[in-house]
Amino acid sequence: MSGRTSLCCRRMPENPHPDSLKESHAMERDEIYLVDMWRILAREWKWFLVMVVLVLAATFAFMHLSKRQWQATAWIQIAQVGQVPQGQDPKVEPLQRVAERLQTRAFQNEVMQSIGLPVDSREAGLYRKSLRVDPLLYAASFVRFTVRGDSALQARQFAEATVAQLRIVHQGLEATTLALARARLDEVQAGLKDALADRDRLLQIAGRGDAGDKSGQAASLAGVLVASRGEEIRTLQTTRSDLLTKLSAGYTYETSSLWPVYVPEGPAFPNPVMFWGVGILAALGLGAFAAVARNALRRSV
């Protein structure tokens, strides 16, 4: 008897945990809420549909009435002078300073004036508002920027004018350093020319000797001087070669566009995919809100 009793007791279900009861009730409430929402939308479908149509119509009107804007992207290579004092940055202007210069109003006004636009025109305002500078930290001499215009041609013009104006500024900054480097090259080349001429003269003396010098001391001295001149000539040739390398196009160059300015075929604003996506989501949300609000008003009345 006791065995049967204990068996029956074991077969009886245990009391459910309070947390599981809460979760079950929450699921039931969610299911009821979703069903009620569906019933509300089915009952107030006219209000839902009206709001959806209004929002989509507003999106359509905005897409067709708003002024198109095209975006140009340009990459700038900062000017560099290869022949600079030891420890000095060969770039004409540091990367961060270039980024700050591009965003100053004075520089932007110079860009607008260079293409014949008033600094207070609507196009100039669009240029200043849309200019975005992105220094490429992984490449210490490159800057990328984007700018917008009312057409693809104008956006490209803005980008090219920005690069051209920055080149003019950097030409003034590099003029002194470049002049010193070229003056140093001219000095080395002049010294090398004199040393070669002096060596040739000494070689002639050492080769034929001096008629009045019976012991040949003049020829011996000329030979020593030739050897000394040869060492000086090799040093000057090495210096000249180093200067020519540093002043070549691989180490010394002006500010320029690294690649051609890129302008997509389609406008950057308004973006059809983004605005239609936001418009559809807003239409569904506001439609559901209008249906719920109308249902609440009907119940209150």
Beta strands, then each sheet from edge to edge (+ up, - down):
strand 1: 70-77
strand 2: 132-135
strand 3: 142-149
strand 4: 256-257
sheet 1: 2+ 3- 1+ 4-
end
